[in-house]
Amino acid sequence: QVQLVESGGGLVQAGGSLRLSCEASGLTSSRYRMGWFRQAPGKEREFVAGASLSGSSTSYATSVKGRFTISRDNAKNTVYLQMNSLKPEDTAVYYCAAAAPRSLSTWSNVDYWGQGTQVTVSS
């Protein structure tokens, strides 16, 4: 019943911006940490950004810090990823992720994944 649906991906020139959205259904949004991962062809899926249950605390991969911003609206069951100053190396399929809180603050165990949305940045 749980479903995470991403949207907002597309083709953009280097230096441009995109805003990804992830709408969750079948779960209580405020009870899950929400985050974004990405995977380029032939590479491992990597963590991009994460948000606490309320969204008050956020974390980012070093490669995107200062350029990307994660936010969430629990009333709308939606998490966003604002991506600015995009670079060709940001090209990947971006996945929304939901993880129940655990004893350790880690993204090693994700409970639910979205289907992914393609982001392509041209130079």
Phi, psi and omega in degrees: 000333180286133180216133175243123184239116180270154175204165176105354179289168180166194180257130180216150178281154177305136182093349181276185183227153174216152175236116178268146177234149176223114179259127181258145176220154179081009177214160175271108188305320184292351181261004181231138167288140181240144181206178178232136174238165175216155180215121175269155180306130179077005181239165180286150174290134183233150178289138180246307182202151179218155180226145178290179184304320181267343184091000182288334177245135181226158177219153184219151169293147181304323184294340183243354182301132181092345180247325182253149177224125176260141177212164180215151177233096184295331178296331179258002182053043186226140174239145184238156171225106176273121184244116179245164179049048184296144181240155178306326180290352174278352180299124182181172168271127182259131183243135172277144182222146177233134182222127176291146179301142177229177184298330178247141178280094182212155177254019180293330182241103178261132182277323182220144179236146170277176183277345178098150175224136185280132173239122180237124181246119181265151180263000000 
